[in-house]
Amino acid sequence: MKVGIIGAGYAGLACAVELAEAGIAVDVFEASRTLGGRARAVEIDGQTLDNGAHILIGAYSETLRLMEKVGAGETVLQRHPLRLDFPGRISIKAPRLPAPLHLAWALLSAEGLSWQEKVAAIRFMRALKKARFRLPRDITARQLIANQPPILRHFLWEPLCLAALNTPVDIASAQVFLNVLRDTLAADRAASDLLLPATDFSAMFPEPAAHHIEVRGGRVFRSTRITGIQKLVAGWTADGLGPYDHLVLATAPYHLPALLAPIPELAGVLRQVEGFAWQPIVTVYLHYPPATRLPFPMTGVEGGHAQWLFDRCALCGQAGWIVAVISGSGPHQQLSQDALADAVHGQVARLLPGLLAPLQTRVIEEKRATFACTPYLDRPTTATSCANLWLAGDYVASDYPATIEGAIRSGVAASKAILS
């Protein structure tokens, strides 16, 4: 058997790793010279940074399993118990206690919450658990949390939803948000841990995965854009390359129309993908003097455009680099890059009084970072209506939103379908 995989992001490489482990010959084609898709390394003035600041959580079981398999493991991650800090407003820290005591303790000992607000949060989680985190019908996340106290909505549920789904709570799927809460806050203690990257995202999994594939006889072709696929009597070709017994499309979903349009049987998939709305992620890099540090590697901020700040020195030794993340759409999209960097610097300066202007800034915007994860969104399945043609990516139908774990799981699902 020979399998072609188009796209060397987390989904495509996860599929290739599993197939290579099973002794299947795989060819992986990537349009960029850098592996990782929408979670990859970028070079900025001699520094290896990332095109976005993503985090992992302890519930990402398949991601952690495959990282271990390719030799990366957790050595490239910093594991911290769940911690949500908005300095001066609220601080929630989970201790290393068995579940569910860790969450109860975190809420009962939270700083910035009244006793009534702590009880409201605990009752909310108990009600969700009693309902097994299932809704009779999907609604928006805003409707789900409508009866929670304002401070809990603003500093707990809304930031968690936006971080997980990259979709504003006014339109985000409450059921998908509940799936995330079920597998993190309501699971075992380690599932809610924050796993903060201590290296760039290409080095975290994609590069070790490519090496793992190649030493098992597979091939990874960089800077190789596939512009068309062709169906054979038995199998597929990609720009004339192959033939392949199976073909996996692990590209970003907005690249699918160019590949699928000539194939009438796949018109349904095209309708699903073309029905997606998109949400951006903006990452603002601010370079300060080396002694500039945040109180914790990941810190929440309010009163501006950014929602989270990351300290690259604490994470991977890049002194003075502070990274701000702006998830979802919003008024920041109307600003120039310089104006946005100035505004985010103002948020950082409120945390670190006396902070001088940054030495340099860089703004990276992924305009179609994820699909808008809305109620009842119709997402394609792994299997297509064409034999031996499969889809993989964080947009493929699953319980999860567009996350690294969702991408990895889709790649694993495609490999299992091929092997079966």
NUKOL-621666 format. One record per residue (C-alpha): x, y, z; residue in three letters. Coordinates in steps of 0.02 Angstrom, whole numbers, padded with zeros to 5 digits, always signed. Each point is the difference from the previous one (the first is absolute). Example, Ala and Ser with C-alpha at 12.3 -4.5 7.8 and 13.67 -1.06 7.14 Angstrom:
2
+00615-00225+00390ALA;+00069+00172-00033SER;
END
This chain:
420
+00000+00000+00000MET;+00057+00177-00037LYS;-00083+00157+00071VAL;+00016+00182-00053GLY;-00033+00137+00127ILE;-00022+00181-00054ILE;+00045+00118+00142GLY;+00133-00013+00136ALA;-00092+00084+00141GLY;-00041-00091+00160TYR;-00141-00101-00080ALA;+00099-00059-00152GLY;+00154-00045+00100LEU;-00102-00092+00133ALA;-00077-00106-00138CYS;+00171-00031-00078ALA;+00081-00049+00166VAL;-00134-00131+00035GLU;+00010-00071-00176LEU;+00190-00005+00001ALA;-00005-00092+00166GLU;-00110-00131-00084ALA;+00126-00023-00140GLY;-00098+00096-00131ILE;+00097+00101-00130ALA;-00053+00184+00014VAL;+00040+00156-00100ASP;-00041+00165+00086VAL;-00010+00159-00105PHE;+00015+00172+00080GLU;-00014+00165-00095ALA;+00108+00092+00127SER;+00181-00036+00042ARG;-00051+00008+00185THR;-00102-00141+00075LEU;-00147+00026+00117GLY;-00137+00084-00101GLY;-00087+00133+00104ARG;+00108-00041+00152ALA;+00177+00021-00065ARG;+00163+00090+00031ALA;+00042+00168-00079VAL;+00163+00097-00005GLU;-00008+00180+00062ILE;+00164+00097+00000ASP;+00103-00155+00034GLY;-00117-00067+00135GLN;-00100-00159-00024THR;-00176+00042+00058LEU;-00172-00065-00051ASP;-00138+00058-00116ASN;-00116-00007+00151GLY;+00004-00033+00187ALA;-00093-00162+00035HIS;-00009-00100+00160ILE;-00033-00182+00033LEU;-00092-00076+00147ILE;+00018-00163+00091GLY;-00156-00070-00084ALA;+00090-00003-00168TYR;+00030-00186+00016SER;+00028-00039-00184GLU;+00119+00147-00023THR;+00103-00054+00149LEU;-00001-00182-00057ARG;+00066+00043-00173LEU;+00127+00124+00069MET;+00066-00141+00108GLU;+00001-00119-00148LYS;+00107+00115-00109VAL;+00123+00035+00140GLY;-00055+00173+00056ALA;-00104-00045+00153GLY;-00031+00131+00133GLU;+00180+00059-00002THR;-00057+00141-00115VAL;-00143+00051+00114LEU;-00017+00083+00170GLN;-00138-00082+00102ARG;-00089+00114+00124HIS;-00157-00035+00102PRO;-00150+00097-00065LEU;+00025+00184+00034ARG;-00101+00150-00061LEU;+00074+00166+00052ASP;-00072+00172-00039PHE;+00114+00103+00114PRO;-00096+00114+00116GLY;-00168-00080-00044ARG;-00005-00188+00020ILE;+00118-00146+00029SER;-00049-00183-00009ILE;+00132-00133+00036LYS;-00029-00186+00006ALA;+00103-00101+00126PRO;+00072-00172-00034ARG;-00148-00091+00078LEU;-00103-00142-00073PRO;-00152+00047-00104ALA;-00125+00072+00037PRO;+00082+00072+00157LEU;+00125+00097-00106HIS;-00138+00101-00085LEU;-00102+00025+00158ALA;+00154+00062+00092TRP;+00048+00114-00146ALA;-00171+00083+00000LEU;-00020+00010+00190LEU;+00173+00078+00020SER;-00014+00115-00151ALA;+00055+00179+00031GLU;-00117+00138-00057GLY;-00162-00100+00018LEU;-00130+00018+00135SER;-00064-00153+00091TRP;-00163+00008-00098GLN;+00095+00006-00165GLU;+00107-00150+00048LYS;-00154-00100+00044VAL;-00083+00051-00164ALA;+00148-00066-00100ALA;+00000-00166+00095ILE;-00188-00021-00022ARG;+00016+00037-00185PHE;+00130-00136-00023MET;-00102-00124+00104ARG;-00155+00034-00107ALA;+00100-00028-00159LEU;+00071-00162+00068LYS;-00172-00061+00050LYS;-00058+00031-00178ALA;+00155-00093-00062ARG;+00053+00158-00091PHE;-00137-00026-00130ARG;-00130+00125-00054LEU;-00171-00049-00070PRO;+00037+00122-00141ARG;+00151+00105-00039ASP;-00002+00184+00049ILE;+00131+00137+00007THR;+00128+00004+00139ALA;-00070+00171+00049ARG;-00169-00081+00035GLN;+00084-00141+00096LEU;+00085+00116+00125ILE;-00135+00133+00005ALA;-00047-00035+00182ASN;+00177+00002+00067GLN;+00059+00154+00098PRO;+00079+00134-00111PRO;+00177-00022+00069ILE;-00006-00187-00037LEU;-00063+00031-00175ARG;+00132+00132-00035HIS;+00154-00079+00080PHE;-00034-00188-00005LEU;-00126-00068-00124TRP;+00020+00127-00141GLU;+00192-00009-00004PRO;-00004-00190+00007LEU;-00127-00010-00141CYS;+00093+00123-00111LEU;+00167-00085+00032ALA;-00070-00173-00038ALA;-00116+00036-00147LEU;+00079+00161-00069ASN;-00178+00058-00022THR;-00087+00141+00096PRO;-00123-00063+00130VAL;-00145+00088-00087ASP;+00010-00125-00144ILE;+00104-00144+00071ALA;-00075-00174+00016SER;-00044-00036+00181ALA;+00005-00188-00032GLN;+00178+00003-00067VAL;+00051+00110+00147PHE;-00078-00129+00117LEU;+00100-00137-00087ASN;+00158+00096+00043VAL;-00053+00027+00182LEU;-00045-00185+00014ARG;+00172-00056-00055ASP;+00098+00129+00101THR;-00079+00073+00157LEU;-00112-00151+00030ALA;+00129-00135-00038ALA;+00149-00058+00102ASP;+00112+00132+00076ARG;+00139-00011-00130ALA;-00125+00030-00141ALA;-00019+00182+00052SER;+00187+00033+00008ASP;+00070+00137-00110LEU;+00135-00064-00118LEU;+00098+00153-00057LEU;+00120-00025-00147PRO;+00184+00017+00044ALA;+00052-00001-00184THR;-00071+00057-00166ASP;-00149-00091-00073PHE;+00092-00079-00145SER;+00127-00077+00119ALA;-00134-00056+00122MET;-00074-00135-00113PHE;+00012+00028-00189PRO;+00190-00013-00019GLU;+00019-00153+00114PRO;-00149-00077-00090ALA;+00080+00028-00171ALA;+00160-00084+00060HIS;-00101-00145+00072HIS;-00088-00023-00167ILE;+00158+00009-00104GLU;+00101-00126+00101VAL;-00144-00122-00030ARG;+00008+00020-00188GLY;-00125+00141-00022GLY;+00035+00160-00094ARG;-00040+00181+00046VAL;+00006+00122-00145PHE;+00016+00183+00052ARG;-00036+00149-00112SER;-00108-00114-00107THR;-00172+00070-00035ARG;-00128-00123-00068ILE;-00121+00087-00118THR;-00110-00143-00056GLY;-00048-00179+00038ILE;-00059-00131-00124GLN;-00108-00153+00030LYS;+00060-00161-00081LEU;-00091-00164-00026VAL;+00082-00057+00161ALA;+00083+00136+00102GLY;+00054+00180-00023TRP;+00137+00112-00065THR;+00050+00174+00059ALA;+00067+00112-00138ASP;+00045-00159-00091GLY;+00098-00069+00148LEU;-00040-00172+00064GLY;-00102-00098-00028PRO;-00064-00018+00177TYR;-00118-00131+00068ASP;-00068+00132+00120HIS;+00010+00190+00001LEU;-00022+00108+00155VAL;-00041+00185-00019LEU;+00072+00081+00156ALA;+00002+00179-00064THR;-00088+00149+00076ALA;-00185-00013-00049PRO;+00005+00158-00107TYR;+00125-00087-00115HIS;-00121-00144-00035LEU;-00105+00083-00136PRO;+00148+00010-00120ALA;+00032-00186+00025LEU;-00179-00065+00005LEU;-00093+00110-00126ALA;+00037-00114-00150PRO;-00074-00151+00091ILE;-00193+00005-00006PRO;-00021-00131+00137GLU;+00079+00119+00126LEU;-00119+00146-00027ALA;-00075-00032+00172GLY;+00167+00022+00087VAL;+00027+00162-00095LEU;-00170+00066+00057ARG;+00044-00040+00181GLN;+00169+00085-00007VAL;-00062+00151-00096GLU;-00134+00021+00134GLY;+00132+00030+00134PHE;+00027+00172+00075ALA;+00175+00040+00060TRP;+00077+00072+00156GLN;+00171+00082+00008PRO;+00140-00013+00127ILE;+00119+00147+00017VAL;+00168-00022+00087THR;+00096+00155+00055VAL;+00184-00021+00041TYR;+00075+00134+00111LEU;+00188+00002+00032HIS;+00053+00087+00161TYR;+00165+00008+00095PRO;+00056-00173+00061PRO;-00052+00026+00181ALA;-00184+00023-00047THR;-00101-00142+00074ARG;-00182-00044+00034LEU;-00054-00065+00172PRO;-00047-00168-00081PHE;+00040-00069-00174PRO;-00184+00018-00051MET;-00099+00149+00064THR;-00173+00065-00042GLY;-00027+00184-00039VAL;-00155+00108-00017GLU;-00044+00176-00052GLY;+00064-00015-00177GLY;+00014-00111-00151HIS;+00114-00140+00064ALA;-00068-00138+00110GLN;+00160-00093+00049TRP;+00184+00040+00017LEU;+00143-00126-00007PHE;+00177+00024+00065ASP;+00119-00079-00126ARG;+00145+00014+00122CYS;-00089-00107+00130ALA;-00053-00124-00135LEU;+00150-00020-00114CYS;+00134+00120+00057GLY;-00032+00141-00124GLN;+00029+00144+00119ALA;-00106+00155-00019GLY;-00127-00072-00123TRP;-00181+00019+00056ILE;-00134-00074-00112VAL;-00180+00059-00001ALA;-00143-00102-00073VAL;-00162+00071-00070ILE;-00125-00139-00037SER;-00151+00024-00111GLY;-00065+00150-00093SER;-00015+00173+00076GLY;+00040+00186-00013PRO;+00186-00036-00004HIS;-00022-00048-00183GLN;-00029+00183-00042GLN;+00171+00055+00066LEU;+00165+00009-00091SER;+00134-00119+00061GLN;+00096+00142+00083ASP;-00156+00066+00088ALA;-00045-00174+00059LEU;+00175-00031+00068ALA;-00008+00167+00093ASP;-00169-00046+00075ALA;+00062-00171+00058VAL;+00156+00080+00074HIS;-00118+00106+00104GLY;-00079-00157+00071GLN;+00171-00073+00043VAL;+00056+00165+00078ALA;-00150-00002+00117ARG;+00063-00166+00067LEU;+00181+00058+00008LEU;+00002+00184+00056PRO;+00145+00100-00067GLY;+00022-00111-00152LEU;+00078+00095-00146LEU;-00055-00018-00181ALA;+00052-00164-00081PRO;+00161-00010-00098LEU;-00092-00080-00145GLN;-00172-00069-00040THR;-00072-00122-00125ARG;-00183-00039-00035VAL;-00051-00166-00081ILE;-00180-00023-00052GLU;-00075-00165-00054GLU;-00162+00064-00077LYS;-00073-00175-00020ARG;+00081-00079+00152ALA;-00152-00108+00043THR;-00178-00027-00054PHE;-00132+00088+00105ALA;-00058-00138+00118CYS;-00186+00039+00001THR;-00151-00106+00053PRO;-00047-00141-00118TYR;+00145+00032-00117LEU;+00002-00130-00139ASP;+00179-00067-00009ARG;+00065-00129-00127PRO;+00041-00176+00056THR;+00166-00089-00020THR;-00068-00113-00137ALA;-00055+00079-00164THR;-00119-00066-00132SER;+00151-00052-00104CYS;+00082-00164+00045ALA;+00171+00016+00082ASN;-00005+00190+00010LEU;+00004+00067+00178TRP;-00005+00167+00090LEU;+00105+00050+00151ALA;+00007+00165+00092GLY;-00067+00091+00151ASP;-00159+00041-00098TYR;-00051-00183-00024VAL;-00154-00051+00100ALA;+00038-00041+00183SER;-00042+00052+00177ASP;+00141+00126-00001TYR;+00023+00176-00069PRO;+00145+00051-00113ALA;+00146-00045+00114THR;+00165-00092-00016ILE;-00080-00150+00085GLU;-00145+00005-00123GLY;+00123+00000-00145ALA;+00101-00144+00073ILE;-00156-00104+00033ARG;-00061+00025-00178SER;+00166-00060-00068GLY;-00005-00154+00112VAL;-00180-00034-00054ALA;+00052+00007-00184ALA;+00143-00121+00031SER;-00116-00123+00089LYS;-00124+00009-00144ALA;+00139-00040-00124ILE;+00071-00142+00104LEU;-00172-00078+00023SER;
END
